[in-house]
Amino acid sequence: MSRTTRLRLFLTAAAVLAAAVLAAALIVAAEQLPGFGGARHPYGERAVAAGLARQSANIVSAVNFDQRGFDTLGEESILFGSVLGAGMLLRLARDEHKRRPAAEPVLPTTRLFGATLLPLTLLTGGYLVAHGQLSPGGGFQGGVVLTTALHLAYVAADYRVLKRIRPLAVLDVTDAIAAGSYAALGLIGLAQGAGYLANTLPLGTFNALSSSGLVAVINAAVGVEVGSAVVVLLAHFLDQAVEVTPRRRNR
């Protein structure tokens, strides 16, 4: 048996053993959970109490950006890495080039639909991001709505109009800065002698826009990152569908 084969067998056995240990731990932990549909909800009671203690009216945002903020940082990092990887895979190949998209005819009713919904959707997305610590919504949901608002220009006009109002270079930088700011905000707690991502900012007044301390700031950063990332991601796919064509080979 070769050395490479022995190494593969060892890694396979280690992975199987690790999976078995993890499965056993999850089964033991699941047996300790309260029954479904019961009146006892210890995690929910603690989550609500902790959120209210930090002046967070939206307990879902309090859980995402405070009580399990480190997990959410990982989720945001996955989104950032996915967009980065997709951009690398969808970049122009040597046998491809971009052509100028032609004007596309748009029905008057479709143009009216897109032009009417664009500002309303933009306002809704901004509201969801700004009020994520107060009401249902937040950075993830609001960022997607903001992206939808921008792409309604494609519905109301054509791809050329969308490209003019979609500065990809700026959005690329904004995406990176917003993603990095989440990680950097965690250092505030360490600087004040608490834990990483600890909510040590002033908590403000309950149900006010400036309430919840670090939750509101992280929520805004996530909204900017998600909105920028999804726009950049869709831009790569739309470019492939609308602009990118194979180069003609000279015979």
N, C-alpha and C positions, 0 to 999 in steps of 0.2 A: 504494500500500500504506500502510495507516494505521500510526501509531506503535505502537499496541497489537499489531497483527499482527507487526510487525518484532520487538517485544520477545518475543513468544511464540516466534517462529522462532529467535531468538537463544538463549533459554533451552532450547528443545528440542535445538538443536545442541550446546549446552554439556553437557547431560545425556547425550546420545549419546556425545560425545567422552569424558566422564568415565567412562562405563560401559565404553567400549572400552579405555581405559587400564587400568582396574581389572581387566578380564577378561584383558588381556595380562599384567599383573603376576601374577595368580593362576595363569595357565598356566605362566609361567616358574618361579614358586615351586613349583608342584606337580611339575614335572620334577626338582626337586632333592630331593624327598622319597624316603626309602628305600622299596624295594618292599614290597608287602603280603606278609605271611607270612614275611618274612625274619628273620634273627637279629639284625639291627642296628636298635635303637630308641633313637636318640640323645636324643630329647625325653624319653621315658619314663625313661631312665637318669638324666638330669639332674634331672628332677622328683622322682624317688624320693630321690636323694642330697640335694637341697635340703630336702625335707620331713623326712628323718631328721636332718639337721643342725640343724633347728629343733625337734626333739623332737616331731614330729607323727607319731603312729602311723597315722593315716588319711591317706594321701597324696592322696586325692581332695579332702578338705577343705583340705589344705595348698595344693593347686593353686588351688582356688576362692577361698579367703580370704587367701592370702598371695602366691603366685607370680603370680596373675592377679586379685588382689583388686580392682583398678580396673575390670576387665571385669564382675566380679560386682556391683560397686556400680551399674553401668549396668543390669544385669538387674533388680536389686532396685528401682531407680528406675522401670523400665518397669512392674513390677507395681504399685507405688504409684500411678503415673500412670493406669494402666488402671482400678484400683479407683475412683480419684477421678473419672475420666471416666464410668465406668458409673454411679456414684452420681448424677452430675449428670443423665445421660440418663434415669434411672429415677425421678427425683424426681416427686412428685405434680404432675400437670398441673391446670389450672384446672377441667377438667370431670371430675375424679376426687376421690374421698374414700376414707378408710379405714373399714372396718366392723370390728366386733369379731368375731374368729373364733369360730365355735361349737365346742362340745366335739365331739370326734371319737371314735367307738367304736374301741377297740383290742383285738385278740384277746389273750387271756392269754399265748399262746405268743410273740406279737410283743412284748408288754410285757416278758416274761421275757428274751427275746433282747436287747432294747435295754438293759434295766437291768443285765444281766450284762456285756455288752460295753463299756458306757460307762466304768466305772472301769479296765478292762483296757486299753482303747484310750487313755485319758488317761495311764495309766502308761507305755504304750509310746511315745506321742508325747513325753512328758517325758524319757524315757530317750534317745530318738533325738537330741533337741536337746542334752541335757546331755553326751552322749558322742560328739558329732559329730566331735571331733578325735581320737577313739580307735578307733571302730568304724564300719562302714558306716551311713550315715544322715546326719544333720546338720540344720541349720536349715531348709532348704527342705522336706525330707521330713518332719521332725518337726512343722513347723508345719501341714502338711496333715493329718497324723494327729491332731493336737490339735483341729483344726477338725472332723474326722470324729467324734471323741469327743463334742464338744459337741452335734452334730446327732443323735446317737443318742437324745437326749432327745425329739426329734421322733418318732422311731420308737417309743420306749417309751411315750410319752404323747400329746401333741398340740402344736399350734403355740403355744398359750398358755403351756405349760410352757417351751418353748424360748425364748420372748420374756422370761420371767422370769429365766432364767439367762444371758441374752445382752445385757449392757449396751452397746448400740450407741454411746452417747455416749462411754463410757470406751474402748471398742475403737477408735473413730475417733481419739481423742487418742493412744492407745497405738501405733497404726499409724504416725502421723506422727512420734512421738518415736523409735520404733525405727528408722524409715527414716532420720531425720536423724542418729541416733547413729552409724550406719555411716559417713556422711560425716565426722562430727566425730571419730571414732576415727582417721581418717587424719591428723589434725593432730598426733597424738602423735609420729609420726616426724619431722614437720617441726620440732616444738619441741625435739627431741633432736638436730637437725642432720642427720637422714637424709632420705629421700624420703617423699613422701606415701604413706600406708598401709604404710610400712616396718614390719616386725615387730621393734620395739625393746623390747617388754615382756619381763620375765623369762620364760625358756623353761621353767623347772621341770624335773621329772624325766620321762623318757620313759615313756609309757604310764600316766601319772598323770592324774587329772581336771583338775589345774591346769597341765598341760603345754601346749606349743605357743605360748605367749605370746599375741599378738594374735588368732591363729586362733580360740581358744576364745571370746574375747569377741565377735568379729564373728559367729561361728556362733550364739551365743545371741541376739544382736540380730536376726539374720535369722530365727531361729525365732519370736521374738515378732512381728516384722513380718509374716511370712507367715501365721502363725496368725490374727492380728488382721485382716489384709487380706482373707483368704478368708472369714472369718466375716461381715465387713461386706458383701462382694460378694454372698454367698449370701443375706444378709438382704434386700438390695434386690430380688433376683429372687423370693424367697419371698413378700415383701410383695406384689409384683405379682400373684402367683399365688393368694394366700390372702386378702388383705385389701383390695386396691385394687379399687374398682368405679366405673363411671361414675356421675356425679350424675344424679338424675332431674330432668328439666326440667318445670317447671310449664306446663301447657297453658292 
